């Protein structure tokens, strides 16, 4: 029996794979460098806000007003430059990247990168509860797509590079290279594609290597090692997953309702008001504002009591929803991780109080809660589990996280609550259609904020 003839385009496919393998490290290097510089800029902005708060403490009401005005002005300026120069730079940017990969929206120009960078530094530096991963993902995707165009890649290869650059951005934001590649396949494209997998793996590895030239190679959530959980803890972790699933539904609906409620208000106004309110909170409790990495580490380290943690969870939850609805650049990953850590710690403290013989460290529940709430909102359980494992550099909670994420995925799925990025992507596309026909430049100005 004769062998089947080889497809005429087999050689072209092999050449395409090789070309992707060459270009993916290049886009990863650019995304890693840009993401590292963005992290350094955010650190500088956080220090500046902290110095302003400290210097204003002695001035009473005038000090509060000063911090509120500065933070409100920075948030309003971020909203203005997004609306005026690159509307798709608002929000996380991940819904827009997903829409581009699906051919539902066109890729924007490279001008999005400076708008996203500056707007993100202004908004997150002002204390808004936004994550650095959203800007890092969208900037990495945009610059990677441009590199594909410069080298005259096919449409499929340009999209593969765009996805790889997005994953490299996430990897750099959280020092989590494996999560960056998994995020591309699980969330951005929703399937295993060898072409995209090759590009994502190479880009994430290179991005982390380049970022380590500027950033320390340490886990984002540096915590003490956790003891192995007892088998009796698994049912409690599954129960925690169910609680996280219900809270994830509540978070998604609150976020979408807040975006709809603020839609008719000029973005500069509501961003400025939200920024001013958060500035006042920063004057009273500086650790409560910002992306949430520091406060997440506190919860993962077991700091907090049942009298305080629910209040912190409530304040941070409201801040996260209103911060994202402001339309300034910034993601939801980091705020979600902080919320999940507090949810898990509170659950763990209750379990320890009710079942003192269990012998399970409440910090373990905090780690599990972080992955569970992420899964409940985003519906990317593998990304969530691997991301938390990389960010904590601890594998002791892998099995409890698996059980909790199973339930955190099951509850909202059974209740037919869509993943947040599906809803945000549909909202972005609907607003794009509502902007109507017209010259490309004019339509770009009217484009929606993700």
C-alpha positions, 0 to 999 in steps of 0.5 A: 500500500502506498503512502498518502501523498504529502500535502503541497503546503507541508513545506510552507507549514514547516517554514511557518513554524520555524519562522514563528520559533525565530520571531517568538523570542524577539517579541518575548524580549520586547514584551518582557522589557516593556513589562519590566519597565512598566513595573518599575514605573508603577513602583515609583508611582506607588512610592510617590503616592506614599510620600505624598500621604506621609507628608500630608498627615500633619495637615488634617483636612487640608492634607486629605483634600490635597491627596484626594485632589492629586489622586483624582486629577491623576485618574481623570487625566488617565481617562482623558488621554485614553478617550482622546488618543486611544479608546481601546487602551481603557480597562484591562485590554484582555477583552480587546485582545481576545476579540482581535484573535477571534477576528471580531475587532481590528488590531489597534495601532502602536500608539496604544502602547504609550497611552496604555503605559502612561494611563496605567501609571497614572491610574494605578499610581493614583491608588485605583484598585487595578492590576498591572497585568492588563496593561502588560498583556495588551502592550505585549500583544500590540507590540508583538503584532507590529513585529509580525507586520514588520516581518510580513508574517501571514495573518495566522502568524501575526495572531500567533505572535499577538497571543504570544506577546500577550502571554509574555506580558502576563508572565512578566507582570507576575514573574510567572512564565508557565502561567503566561503560556497557559493563559494564552491557550486556556483563556485567549484562544480557548484551545490547544494550537501547536502554532500558538503553543510554540510561540507562547512558550518561547515568548514567555521564557524570553520575556522572563529572562529579559525582565530579570535583568531589571527586576529581582527574581523573587516570587510576587507573593513571598510567604513562608513554606506551608505544611502539607494539608491533612486529608480531612481538609479537602471537603472544607476546600471544596466548600470554600470553592462553592463560596468563591463560586457564589461570590464570583457571580456576585462580583461579575454582576456588580462589575457589569452593572457598575459599568452600565450605570456609569456609561453615560457620565463623561469618563473624566468626571467619574474617574476623577471622583473615584480617584478622589475617593480612593485618595481619601482612603489612602490618607486614612489607610495607605495599605488598602489602595493600589493593585493589592499585591502588598495586602494580598501578601499580608493575608497569605501570611496569616495577618488579620482577624475575623473582626477586620478581614470582612471589612477589608474584603468589602472595601477592596471589592467595592474599590475594585469594581468602581476602579475598573468601571472608571475606564482607565488602564488596569486589570482585574487579576491583581485585585481578585487575588487580594480578594481571594486571599482575604476570603480564604483567610477568613474561611480558614480562621472560622474553620480553625475556631470551629474545628481546632483539632483539624490542624490545617494552617489558615494560610493554606485556606488563603492560598486556596481562596486566591485560586478559587475566586480567580477561577470563579470570575475568569473561569480559567482554573488551570491558569489560576492554579499554576499562577498561584503556585508560581507566585507563592513558589509553594506546591503544598496546596496543589491538591486543595486548590484543585478541589476548590477550583473544581467547585468554583468552576462548577457553581457559576457554570451550573447557574449560567453565569458567563465568564467576566471576559466573555461579558466584557468582550461582548460589551466592547464589540457592541459599543464598537458597532454602536459607534457607527460607520465613518472615517477610521480616525473618527471611529477610533476616537469613538471606540469603546473602552473595554 
